Every structure is written in structure tokens, then in C-alpha cells.
Amino acid sequence: MSVKKNFPPRLAAGLLLAILIDTALQLVWKSAVLSLPNDGSPWLDVPAVLHSPLFIFVIFLMACQFFNWLMVLGNADLSYAQPVTSLSYVSVFCLSVLYLKEATDLIQIAGIALVLAGVWFISQTDHVTHSGDGQA
């Protein structure tokens, strides 16, 4: 296990923003889908999608997520950043239960606990690989 070095505030902000954007993205996307007419085929919904402010907002959130992720990956290893952003699974789960009134059970809660444990373990490592002995 490598020793944690100085953790840049910019990286912390980027990771937090990634979690917040992904959470918002998933909840808005679900709300947008629920607002569509139930015609049976997703292809029949294309005009409704193109004119829906919620779907336009989904695309905007995806663009924000893209540019934020560029900054995060410039400051951290993918093997560190991606697992940490899985905290959005936890926030999406909790907010889906609270606001979308989705059902939950003990198995799902156990899964969320495992995600939290995994993120804690990952957070105990260094956020970037340091080359040793002059090797890249």
C-alpha cells in the first residue's frame, strides 16, 4: 500500500463535482423518461425527446461531466478516480428512494455498504502513481 501524499483541493473539488453531476444527471434523466408519452417504442419518442427541456438539460449535464472528468483525470489515476466517483451510486440510490419513491430492500442496502467500504479502501491509497528509479 502506498502512502498518501498531498491531496490537491482541486482534485477533491473535481471528484465531488463529478459525483454531484452524475447524481443530478441520473435523476434528471429518469425524470425526463417518466415525462415521455408511453407509446411503446423509443423511436416514436424521438421528437418528444428533442423538444423536451429535461432532455436538453441531460445533454448539458453530460457536457459538464465530460469537461470536469478531463480535469479529474489530469490530476489522478483512473484506478483511483473512477472508484471514488462510484459514490454517485450511493447518492443516486438514496435520492431515488426519497424523491422518486423507488422501493429498496436489504440486499440493495448491503450493496451500498460494500460500495462505501470499497471507496474507503481506495481512498486510503495515493491518488497518482509515482514512478520510481527514474522510470516512467
N, C-alpha and C positions, 0 to 999 in steps of 0.2 A: 504494500500500500504506500503510495507516495504521500509526502507531507503537503498539506495545503499551503499554498503561497498567498500572497496578497490578492484578494478578490476585488477586481475593479468595480466601483459603483456603477459604471456604465453597463457592464455585463449584467449586474444584478437588475438594473432597470430594464434592460433588454429582455431578460428572461421573464421578469414579471409582466412586462408588456406583451410578450408572446403568449403567456398564459391567459391574460385578460382578453386579448384579441381573439384567441382561439375559442375561449368560452363564449364571448359575445357572438362570434361567427356561428358557432353551432346552434345557439339558442335562437338567433335571428333566422337562420336557415330553416330550422324546424318550424318556426312561426310562419315563415313565408310559404312553406309547403302546405301547412294546415290552412292557409288562406286561399289556396287554389281550389277551383271547382273540381269536384271528383267526377271526371269524365271517363275514367278507366285507363286511358293511355297517356303516358307522359308526353308523347309527341303532340297530342292535342292541346297541351298546356303551354306550348312554346310562346304563342302570342301573349298569354297572360303573364308568363314569366318575364318577357321582355318589357312589359308595361308596369310591372309591379315595383313600387318603391322599395319594398323589402328585399327583393332580389338584387336591385341596383345597390343597395346597402351591403348585401352579401359580397358582391364583387368588389366594392370599395374596401371592405374588411380584409378580403383576400389580398388585395394590393398592399394594404398596410402591413399585413402579416409577412408578405414577401420581402418588403424593404427592411422591416425590423429583423427578419431572420438573416438577411445578409450581414447586418451589423453584429448580430449574436455570433454567427459562425466566424466572423473575422476576429473574435475575441475569445473563442472557446472551442475545444474539440467537439466534434459532432457526438462522440461517445459520452460526453458529459452533458451537453446542452439538450439533446433530444430526450433522454430520460427525465431530466428536470422538468421539461415542459409537459411531461405526462401528468403533472399536477392539474392540467386543464381537464383531464378525465374526472378528477375528483370534483372540481368546481362545476363542470357540466352535469355530473351526476346529482350533486346537491341542489343545484338550481332547477334542474328538470323535475325533481321531486317537488320542490317548493312552488315553482311558478307554473309548470306545465301539468302538475298533478299526476306525474307518472308514478307507477307502483314500484316498490322496492322489496327486496327480501334479504334474508341473512347471507345468502351466497354472494349477492352483489356487494353488500357491506363488507364482507370478508375480502372480496376482490379489491375494494377501495383501500382497505387496510394494508393489503400487500403492495399496492401502488405507493402508498405513503412510506412504507418501510423501504421499498426499493429506491425511492427518491432520497430518503435519508442516507442510505448506504452510498449512493452515487455522490451525494453532497459532501461526503467525508473524504473524497479524493480531490486531486488537483484538477482545475478546470482546463488546463492546457498541458500537452506533452512537451517536456523539455528534452532536447537532445543531449546526450552525454558524450563526452570524449570528442567533441567536435564533429560528431556525425549528425547528419540531417535527418 
